[in-house]
Structures are given as C-alpha cells and as structure tokens.
Amino acid sequence: MTLEKTQTDGFYASASKAAKTILETVEKDGFIQVFSHLDADGIAAAGIIGKALWRLDARFRIRVLQWVDDKIIGEIVAGKPALVVLTDFGSGYLDLLNEKVSGFKVVILDHHQIVGNAVNDSFVQVNPHLHIIDGATDVSGSGVAYFAAKA
C-alpha cells in the first residue's frame, strides 16, 4: 500500500504531540508511569519508550501487562503519576480510560483498532487508524512507539 503524504503527515504530527507531552512532563520532573502489552510487540514498545525516557533522565516506571483493567486503573489513581503512557494497547480501552482516569494526562501509543471515543483533551493518542493507515500491516505498536520516541 502506498501512503498519501497527508496520511503520514497527520500521523507524524500526532507522534510529535505525544513527544511534546512527554518532554513537558520530564522538564517539570514529573513521574511517568508506562504500561505496555505483554507480547513481543508490547515489550519492544516498552523498551523503546524506556530507553527514550532514560536518555532524558526521566523519572519513570514500566509495567508490562496482559490488559488494562480496574486493578491497573486503581494503580494509576493511587500513584497519581504526572503522565501515563500506554504502549501497544490503550486504543481498545478508551471508554474505561475516559470514565476512570479522565483527570490524568495520558499518552496512548497503539496500532490496534480504536474502540470508544477519545474526546478527553488530556489524552494524546498516536494510532495509525486515525490517519487512514492500516495498523495491522503498515506499522506495529513498537513502530508507533519508535515514531514518538524519535520525535
């Protein structure tokens, strides 16, 4: 598939917005909680974001999980991180995230189909499906994380 420039420009712009959100949090010495999917792609995505955060001398922790559930939401609420980053998942949990952590800054770096609505202004979602790019064949979750880290 050949991607149109407008598709890739929009995707790159969303990755830049995510990077800016992460940088602003690091500059304010805010704690960043990263959650990533428990599969090869999710572990690679966590490694990419972890390396980028380490290079920025950020305060962060990474958890690798099978899915987002009420227990994880409870950890977010109790820990009160300055930023939550979800890699290789998150786009399928938009309604839960909007309902339970709408007051938190959240960056979602995902390539899966989007389920629910990301109407929350404190959420930054980088997902190829938002730019008519096929997240199943054109870019992986770790690829999305790479583009955000590179930005």
C-alpha positions in Angstrom: 0.0 0.0 0.0 1.3 3.5 -0.9 0.5 6.0 1.8 -0.5 9.5 0.9 1.6 12.4 2.3 -1.4 13.8 4.2 -1.8 10.4 5.9 1.8 10.2 7.1 1.9 14.0 7.9 -1.0 13.6 10.3 0.5 10.5 11.9 3.9 12.2 12.3 2.1 15.3 13.8 0.4 13.1 16.4 3.7 11.4 17.3 5.2 14.9 17.7 2.4 15.9 20.0 3.0 12.8 22.1 6.7 13.6 22.3 6.0 17.2 23.3 3.7 15.9 26.1 6.4 13.5 27.4 9.1 16.2 27.2 7.0 18.7 29.1 6.4 16.2 31.9 10.1 15.4 32.1 11.1 19.1 32.2 8.8 19.5 35.2 10.4 16.5 36.8 7.0 14.7 36.7 6.8 10.9 37.3 5.8 8.9 34.3 4.0 5.5 34.6 4.4 3.4 31.5 2.1 0.4 30.9 2.7 -1.9 27.9 1.2 -5.0 26.4 2.5 -8.4 27.3 3.6 -9.7 23.9 6.7 -9.3 21.8 5.5 -6.0 20.2 4.5 -4.6 23.6 7.8 -5.5 25.2 9.7 -3.9 22.3 7.5 -0.8 22.6 8.2 -0.6 26.3 11.9 -0.9 25.6 11.9 1.9 23.1 10.0 4.3 25.3 12.0 3.2 28.3 15.3 3.9 26.5 14.0 7.3 25.4 12.9 8.2 28.9 16.2 7.0 30.3 18.1 9.2 27.9 16.0 12.2 29.0 16.9 11.3 32.7 13.2 11.0 33.4 11.6 9.6 36.5 9.6 6.6 35.3 8.5 3.0 35.9 7.4 0.4 33.3 4.8 -2.3 33.9 4.2 -5.0 31.2 0.6 -6.4 31.4 -1.9 -8.5 29.5 -4.7 -5.9 29.5 -6.0 -2.7 31.2 -8.5 -3.5 34.0 -9.8 -1.9 37.2 -6.7 -3.0 39.1 -4.4 -1.1 36.8 -6.8 1.9 36.9 -6.6 1.7 40.7 -2.8 1.8 40.5 -2.9 4.9 38.3 -5.3 6.7 40.6 -3.4 5.8 43.7 0.0 6.6 42.3 -1.0 9.9 40.8 1.6 10.0 38.1 2.1 13.2 36.2 1.8 11.2 32.9 0.5 7.8 32.0 1.9 6.2 28.8 0.2 3.2 27.3 2.2 1.3 24.6 0.8 -1.4 22.2 -2.6 -1.1 23.9 -4.9 1.6 25.1 -7.0 2.3 22.0 -9.3 -0.5 22.9 -10.0 0.9 26.4 -10.9 4.5 25.6 -14.3 4.4 27.3 -12.8 2.9 30.5 -9.9 5.4 30.5 -12.3 8.3 29.9 -14.5 7.1 32.7 -11.8 6.3 35.3 -8.8 8.5 34.6 -10.1 11.5 32.7 -8.2 13.8 35.1 -4.8 12.4 34.2 -2.6 13.2 31.2 -2.4 10.0 29.1 -0.4 9.3 26.0 -1.6 6.2 24.0 0.9 4.8 21.5 -1.0 2.0 19.8 -1.7 0.4 16.5 -4.8 -1.7 17.3 -8.4 -0.9 16.2 -9.9 2.0 18.2 -12.9 1.2 20.5 -14.7 4.0 22.1 -14.2 7.8 22.0 -11.1 9.7 22.8 -12.8 13.0 23.5 -10.7 13.9 26.5 -8.4 16.8 25.9 -5.8 15.4 28.4 -5.4 12.3 26.2 -2.9 12.2 23.3 -3.5 9.2 21.0 -1.0 8.2 18.4 -2.7 5.5 16.3 -2.3 4.9 12.5 -6.1 4.2 12.2 -6.8 7.8 13.0 -4.9 8.7 9.8 -6.3 6.0 7.5 -3.2 3.9 7.9 -3.6 0.2 8.5 -2.3 -0.6 11.9 -2.4 -4.3 11.2 0.0 -4.2 8.2 1.7 -0.8 8.0 3.1 -0.2 11.5 3.3 -2.1 14.7 2.9 -0.9 18.3 6.7 -0.7 18.7 6.8 1.2 15.4 4.3 3.7 16.9 6.5 4.0 20.0 9.6 4.5 17.8 8.0 7.4 15.9 7.0 9.1 19.2 10.5 8.5 20.7 12.2 9.8 17.5 10.0 12.9 17.5 
